[in-house]
Structure formats: structure tokens, C-alpha cells
Amino acid sequence: MLISVSCSFPVRYEQELEMDRDFLFYPNQSIPSSDLINPKFFNKNLISLEDRKSSLNFQEKNNLFVLLAKDGDLVQSIAGLEGLIQSRPNEKIPLLNLIRLYYVIHEYDEARISVRNFIQKNKTKLVDFQPILNDLQASYRFDERAMILEGLSVLPGYELYSWEELGKYFLFQKDFSSAEFYLQKILSLAPFNEEALIAMAELCLDAKRWSELTDYGKAINLVPNKKKYSYYYIAKGYYERGNYPESIEWIQKAPDSEKANVEFLILWRNTLLAENPRNSLEPLRKYFKIVQSNGFEEPEEKFLPTITTQGKEIMEGFIK
């Protein structure tokens, strides 16, 4: 999980601030955006904005406070950004810049507290705060997004969404213990939450926890009208434990829409051949043609070896 450090503004992050390219500038008439992001013009731009500080508009003040952060004047930069956020809470850029500033200097708790205070003071609902989270996602600022979500997870109305997003984030990071922590929080309140069940099944798949994979697959299968992937998870769990008849039974129960999938067909093929190398692969052919039509390029005779005489002879060799 994300680790917080003590509340100080260490000089050792000065270079990271100076070189960071994720701070956001407003386009303005006095200084072109291309100049604001150009390190060659940094000192000139900073002096120009500071000299006109008393007459700067909202957008120019944001740009000044970003340059001050890059110059190492964090106290003035943070105070300035907070003032902009307070004066115009619907403007996203100053808040995104404050989040970025705290992230770069590793002040994760300060970032969480600042965002929580913003939400509580403005009585901001999740639907109104989501554009901030969406911008972080679209900008590939995933770690910052998770940092903020950890802070939001204690706020009424934000808990379930935060837990779901953090579960997916930590699962992507392969931090299984942190992912499971949040997913189980969801399932403790909503045992048949499909997103959490699927995420837990994916976790068990990655962690090779085969018995649990089958159990989560069966739980997903009980969700009304929400059985997506459940047959694969159940069958995969049985296959990996060597219970091939059970695996085949669940594979055969799956709807055609799930069978027309490369991973599903690989599992189906492997299960049939593991149970008996003489098993026919003919039932897979019509689904294989579908995945081929969707761009899968492996030849049929290679993917389904026992449909050819040569392939059958090879499998017979394994038996003998």
C-alpha cells in the first residue's frame, strides 16, 4: 500500500519538481504555453509573473504557483494553489496541480487530507469529483489516483467506489494482499458484488489459488444475469487441480458467447487432452472459426492438433 512520510518539504525533491512535466498550465495571452513548459525560459517567465503578481488573473496565478513549486518555493506555491481552489472549487487544474505537488515531494498524507478537506468543505458528491479522478486516469497518473482514493475511502458516499478502484489498482500492481484487503471490504457489505467477485477471481488466477478460483467462479455464477467469465474460472480451477471431468462439465455448460474466446478454447482443448489424449477436439472447431474471424492467426491444425492424422499419431505417442 502507499506509504506516508513525515510532513516536511525536503530539498532533495527539488530536481524532481523542476523536471516534472505533469503540472498543468493555463493557456494565457501574456506567456504562451509552449514557453511556460520550456525550461530555457523558466527564469524569465518566473520573473515576469512575480513582477506582475498583484495584477495576475486566476489562470496566470496558477501558472505562477506552478513555477514557484518548480523553483523550490513550496510554502508560497501550496498556499497559492489552496487559495485558488478555495476561490473557484469547480476549477480542476489548481487541485490537480496541488495533488501533483504533494505526490512529487512524497507528502501522501498531506495530499489525502487536502482533498478530503476540499470535499467536506464543498459538500462535493462523488459524481462531481469523478472528473478529477478521470483526468488522473486519462493522464496515466495512476499512483496519484490511488493515493487520493485511499483518502476518499473513509468518506460517506465514496467508500464502495474507492474500494473497487483500489482493488483493481493493486491487482494490476500484483500487490495481492492490498488488493484483497479492499475487495474483501466490498464483499463484506455486498457478497455478490460482481466487480469484486471478478477481481478476486482474477487475483486467485494470478496467485494460482485454484480452489478459491473455483469458489469465486461459482459465486459469480449465482449472480442473476451476471455470469460473465464464471464458467472459465470454475473450469480453470478444476483443471489446475487435475479434476478434468468437473472441468469439462462446466466448460460444456458455458454459453456460446463465452466459448468463442481464445483463452477459453485453450482451457477446453487442454482439459480434453489431459483427460484423454484420444478425446476429440471437433466440438471446438466452430468456435475456433469465430476467433479466427476476429483476427486470431494460429492455424487450426496447430491449435487443434488431433483433427489431423499426424496430430493424432503424436498424441498416441504420448499414450504409448
Secondary structure, DSSP 8 states (H G I E B T S, - for coil): ------S---GGGHHHHHH---------SSS-HHHHT-GGGHHHHHHHHHHTGGG--HHHHHHHHHHHHHTT-HHHHHHHHHHHHHH-TT-HHHHHHHHHHHHHTT-HHHHHHHHHHHHHHHT--HHHHHHHHHHHHHTT-HHHHHHHHHHHTTSTTTHHHHHHHHHHHHHHTT-HHHHHHHHHHHHHH-TT-HHHHHHHHHHHHHHT-HHHHHHHHHHHHTSTT--TTHHHHHHHHHHHTT-HHHHHHHHHHS-HHHHSSHHHHHHHHHHHHHH-TT---GGGHHHHHHHHHTT--S-HHHHSGGGSHHHHHHHHHHH-
